Amino acid sequence: MKKTTTAFAAVIAASALVLSGCAGGGDTADDNTLTLWHFEGEDSAMGKAWDEAIKVFEEETGATVEFEAKGFEQIRSTASQVLNSDEAPDILEYAKGNGTAGLLASQGLLTDITDAVEEHGWDDKLAPALQTTARYDEDGIMGSGPWYGVPNYGEFVTVYYNKDLFAANGVEVPTTYDEFVAAMQTFTAAGTTPLAEAALEYPLGQLWYQLALSKADRSFVDDYQLYTGEVDWHGPELTEATQTLVDWVDAGYISKDITGLKAEDAGVSFISGEAPMFVSGSWWYGRFQEEIADSFEWGIFEFPESQLNLGSAGNMWVVPTNAKNPELAYEFIEITMRPEIQAILGNNGGLPVAADIEDITDEKSKELIEQFNTINERDGLSFYPDWPTPTFYDTIVAELQELVNGTKSPDDVLTSLGEEYDGYVADFRE
């Protein structure tokens, strides 16, 4: 999921089912047919790109693609049973993360495709952070071990801004954190709440994590997301982020009413022209293009003075261990990584991982892709705050609501979050 991926669900249960050393697929079928499942809508950027990839694949290989459209939940809920049978497809789109692709890999249901990745050079086309969710160790934990999938698109969090409101209030696009705060002060003085926010769902938690990331480095991200070291829940990164939210609410940069608002409410407040800024994901970009249209001019900028940003690879192609034609599956993946297929993604509102920017003809789409590429070039993608435990999303939402309401102090919020996180990681390490 692009908004809040609770990626670590069910890993503990899965560890008892680990089958090490799983390699290649089953016997090659005689019928020269590739069976393919994915859950992208026909009119979506991915749906359009995969449709063209199927046409190219059939023309170049002479093989036939037997495509079955599946719902995301349909695939997720039945994957373990279906992939453990002779009904498994040759290739399917599957969700990244420990509780999804990692779980299947640890159960021996997905093919180790490391050799194919190296042969085709897919690793050279994917930034390190994009590779993280494609590789899993024997326990199904992302970030190391063999490759079990290949992502074709990505996502990240940025700052959307209303150019008309900026111009009307004499505000320039901020390039430093102090300038960002000064811009919010200007809007607040003019009677406008500068940030669209929501505390009933993911937006506030993502802003909180972005504030922490602005003070963090890659080792912090690895400790937090991959359990490589201890997380100091009262250290400078998380303490400053939590206190900053309180300060911004007190200063009027964020409305206290956000405790009753969902992500949709925040997005609509930006679409309507009420909010000058909205810190949220690239998944809004296509909708803003369509719904804002000629209402006002808008753009994006990176959160100032932060080398790290929320974001990750999108869902990915995986090859079941019981695939009858794994080699055809690799050929299909190779086609989806071509610049011309990636360009279809980019020109239809998607976020390609291997596009040639010169192939992107839509200028608005190019703006998004160029920012994504810039972040990837510095290895800046840092995943999402709720990934570390199966229940962390709900916990973060609840704790930050109390923070905004003033019923819990920053120190108490961090203590509660740390207790859940540390408890889960301690159990896992045992």
N, C-alpha and C positions, 0 to 999 in steps of 0.2 A: 504493500500500500504506500502511496506517495505521502500521505499526511502523517500518519502515526503508525509505524510498523513495530509491533511488539514482537520483535524477531527472535526472542530467546525462549519462546514457549516450548514446553515439552522436551527440552534437551536432556534433563535428568532421566526421564523415563526412557528416552531413546538410547542412553548409554548401555543399557543392558542388552540391546539388540545389535551392538556394533559388530560388523563383519569387516575385518581388515583385508586390505589387498584386493578390493574388488576392481576388476579390469574389464575392458571391452564388452561389447554386446553379444547377443546370441548369434546363431547361425544366420548367414545371409539368405534372404528369401530369394526364390526364383522368379518372382513376378515383377521385379524391378519397380516396386511401388514404395513411395515414402508416405507413411501415415503421420499426419501432423495435427497437433491440437494447439489452439491459442484462444484467448478470451478477449481480444481487442475488437472493438466495434468496427463495423465495415467502413464507416465514414471517418474514423479516427485517423490520426497521423500514422500510428503503427499499423492499423488495419490496411490502409492504402499502401504502405511500404511493403508489408508482407504479401499482399495480393500481387504486386508487381514482381516480388522476389519469386513467387511460385511460378509465374509465367516465364521468367528468365530461366529458372531451374529446369522446367519441363522442356524448353526449347534447347537448352545446352546439353542436357544429359540424356534426353529421350525417355526419361523415367516419368511416371505418373505420380502426381501428388493426390493423396486421398485426405482432404482436409475436413476436419470436424470442428465446428465452432463450439466452444464450451464456456460456461460461466466460470468466473473466478472461484466462487465458492464451490461449484460443482467439482472443479479440479482439486481444490484444496482438501475438501472433505473426503474424497474417494481415492486420492493419489496412492496411498500406501497399499490399498487392496488391489487397485487396477494395475499398478506398476509391478506388483508381485505375481502377476498372472500372464498368460499368453495373449491377453487383450491389450497389452501395453503398446502405445504408439512408438514410432521411431524417434520422434522429437516432439517436445511440447514446451510451451512457455510456462514458467513457474516462478513463484515469488522467491526473492532472495531472503537470506536470513537464517539464523540457527534453528528456529522452530519450524522452518519450511524446507528449503533446499538442504540445509545442514542436517535436518532430521532424516530426510530420505537418503542422503549420502551415508550417514552413520548406520543406516539399516541395510546398506548394500543394494539399494534400489536404483541408484544412479551410476552411470559409467564414469570412471576416471578418464577425462578427455585431455589430460595434460599433453600427451604426445601430439594430438591433433592441434592443440593450441600452439605448440611450438612449431609444428610443421607449417601451419598457415600464417604464423606471425601475429595471431590475435593479441598476444600479450604486448606486442610493440604498439598496438593501436589503442590500448586501454591504459589510462593513467593509474598509478598505484592505488588510489582510493577506490577506483572502479573495480580493480581486481580483487579487493578485499572481500566483497560479497560473492565472488565467484569461486573462492577457494575455501576448503574446509578440512579440518584435521579429523582424526579417527573418531572423535567425540561429537563431530558436527559443529564445531566452533569455527566461525569465519576468520579469515585473515591469514591462514597458513595451510600447508598441505596441498594435496592435488587439486586440480581444476575440475569442477563439476558442472560448470555452466559458463555461458558467454552472454553478457548484457549487450544490448544494442542501443539503448537510450539511457538518459540520465535525468536527474532532478536536483534542484538546489533552492535555497532560500535567499532572497534578495530584498532590497528596499524599493517598493513601488512609490512613485511620487507624482503628484498632480502638478504639471508644469504651469498651468494657468494660475493656480493658487500661489505657487512659488513666485511667479512674476508679479502678481497683484500685491504681494506682501514684501517685495524686494528681497526675496530669499534666494541665494545661490545654492547650487548643489554642494553639499558639504563634502569635503575631502579629509577632514580630521574629526575626531570624536568631539572636540570642543565646538567645532562649527556645527555639528549635528545637534548638540544640546542648545546652542545659540539659535538655531533655526526653530527648534521647538519652543523656545522662550518667545520668539517673535510671534509665532502663531497663537500661543496662549495669551499673550498680551492683547492680541486682536480679537480675543473671544472665541477662538477656534481650538478644539482639542486636536493636537497634531497627529496623534497615532490612532489608527483604527486598530482595535484589539478585541479579544474575546477570551474569557477565562473558563467558559463551560467546556471548551474543546481545546485543540492543540495550539492555537496561535500564541498565547501568553507563554506557554512552556517553551516554545521555539525561540521566542524573544529572550527568555531567561537563559537558555543555552547559548544563544548567540552572544549575549553579554559576557558569559563565562569564556567562550571561545576567543573573544577579543583580548582576553588577558592570558590565554593559554598557549601551549605549544603542542606539537604532535605527540610527545610522550604523555601529556595529560589525556589526550584523546585515546591513545592506546590503552592506558590504565583504565579509563572509564568504560570504554566500549569492548575491549578485548581481554580485560582482566590481567594485563601484563604486570601490573604493580598496584600498590595500595592507592586508593583515592582519598584525599584529605577533604572531608566534607565541610571543614571549617577553615580550609585554606583560602588564599586570596582570590582565586578564580571564582569559586562558587559563592563565597561570602560577599564579594563585591557585586556580583550579578544579582544576588537576592536583595541586598540593600538598595541597589539602584532601582529595582522595580518599586520599592516602597517610596523612594525619593521622587520618582517620576509620577507616581499616583498623587503624592502630596503636592507636587508642583503643578498638577493639572495637565501633564503631558499625556497621561492615560486616564480615562474616565473610571471612577469607582463603580460605575454601572456595568462594567464588563463582566462582573461575576454572574450576570444573567444572560450573557450573550454567547452565541455559537459562532463558529468560523464563518458561516454564511452571513451572519449579521455584520461581521467585520468587513467581509468582502464587498457586501452591498453598500456599506457606508463609503467605501472608496469608489465604487462604480457610480454612485449617485453624486459624487463630487463634494461630499461633506468632509471627508478626511483628507488632509494633505499627503499623508504617508501611511503605508501598510507594509509591515515586515512579514513576508510570507513567501510561499513557494512558487516555483515555475509552473506548477499545475494550474495557476490562475491566469497565466499569460494569454492563452488562447481565448479564454472567456472574456478577459478585459478587452482584447482586440475586437471581439464581436459586439459586446454589449456597451462599451464606452463609445465606440465608433467616433462620431464627430462631436460628442458632447464636450470634450475637453482634450487637451494634449497631455499625454502622460509618458513616463519613462521609468527607467530603473537605474539604481546605483548600488554598488557594494556597501555593506555596512562599514563605515569608516574605520580605518586603522586596525582592521582585523585580517590576519593572514589565513584564518580558518573560517569556514562557512558550513552551515548545515547542508547536507545533501548526500547523495549516493548514486550508485547505478540504479537503473530501473529493474524490472523483472528480466529474466534471462531464459535463453534456450538451454534445455537440459536434454540429455540422451539417456533413456532408461537402460538399465542393465539388460533387460529382456527385449531391447530393440532388435528387430530382425534385419534392419538395414542401417547400421550405425554409420557406415561410410557415406551413404546418401545423405544422412543427417548432417555430417560435417560439410558436405558440399553445399547444402542449403544454408548453413550458418555462414559459410564463406561469402555467399552471394549477398546475404543481409548486411555484411560488413563493407560491401563495396560503396565507394563514394556516391554513385548514382542512386542507390537505394537509400543510403543515409540522407541524401539531399531531399528525397521525398518526405522523410520524417521532418526534416528541418523546415521545409516550405509549407508544411501543413500543421504547424503548431507544436511539433514534437521537439525533443532535445537530443539530437544524434550524438553518438560518442566518437564517430570516426568520419565525420563529413569534411569535405573540402569547402571551406568557407566561401570560396568563389562560386560554388554551385548553389548557394542560397540566394535566390533572387528576391525574396520578400525582405525588404529592409527592416521591418519591425522584428521579424523572426531572427534576422541576422544579429540584431542588438542583443537578444537573449543568448544566442549561441556563442557569440564572441565573449560575453561575460563568463559563461560556463567554461569555455576553453581557457580563459585566463586563470580561473580558479584551479582548473585541472593541471595547468602547466606548473603551478607552484605546489601541487599536491595538497590542495586546501579543503577538499571535501571531508567532512567530519561526522557524518551520520546524524542520528536524531537522539534527543535526550531520553526517550522512553525505551530505547532498545535493550538496555542491560538486564531487565527482569521482565517476566511475563505480565506482571501487574503494575509496572512502573508508570504507564500512561495514566491510569486512573489515579494513582497516588500523586503524581506531579500535578495533575489538574486540581485535585482536592486540596493539596497543600498550598498551591499558589492562590487559590480562592480565599483561603484563610489569611494568607499574607495580605491580599488586597483589602479584605474586610477588616484587617487589624486585629483579628482574633488570635493570631499567632505572630510571634516575632521572627525575624530572619533566622536567628539562632535556633529557635524551636523548629522551624520548617526544615532547616538543614539537618538537624538531629533526626527528625522523623524520616527524611529521605535517606539519610545515611544508614539508619538502622535496617530499613528494608533492603537497600542495596547490599550492605555488608553481610546481612543474613543470607541472602540468596547466593552471593559469591562464595561465602564460607561453606555452605552446603554443597555447592557445585565442586569446589576444590577437594572436598572430602571424597 
